[in-house]
């Protein structure tokens, strides 16, 4: 994702109707990545999605 054209603040993103913004500052987990206007860091979401996918896959593979 090209971050050069993203709004710099959450307030600016909300005002313009953008879905993402980029501050250049790390999130609480140290990722320097774009964030959703609702506040979530995209890299944190990727980690969370991968963990949930792994959990779901292991649940499906476990014998009943």
N, C-alpha and C positions, 0 to 999 in steps of 0.2 A: 504494500500500500504506500503510495506516494504521500508523505507527510507534509510536503512543502505547501500544499494548498488547503490543508485542514485548519480550522479555527484554532487559536492558541489557548482558549479558555472554554470551560464548560458553559459558562453564561453566554459567550459569543456563539457557541454551537447551538444552544437552545434558541437563541434569538434569530439565528439564520435558518433553523430547521435542519441543521446538519446532524447526521447520525453519529459521527465521530469527531474527536478533537485530539490535538497533540500538544502537550505542554513542554516536552523535552526533559521533564523531571521524572525520576524513577518512582514507581508505585511502592507500596509498603513492602513488596517482595523483591524489589530491586530491578524490575523490568522497566526499560525505557521504550515504551511502545504506545501506539495510539490507544485511546480509551473511548468507550461507548459514551454517548451523551448521558446515559443513565448512570455512569460512573465507573464501570468495570474496565479494567485493563485487559486488552485483547490477549496478551500473553498469559495472564492469569486464567482467563477463560479457556484457552487452549489446554493448559495443564489440567484444569478441572474436567474438561470434556474427555481428555485422554484417560484420566483416572476412572471416570464413570464408565467409559467404554470398556476398560480393562475389567472392572468389577462386573459389569453386565455380561461380558464374554465368559468370565470364570463361573458365574452363576449358571449360565446356559450349559457349560461343559461338565458341571458337577453331577455325579450320579444321584439319582433320586432314591 
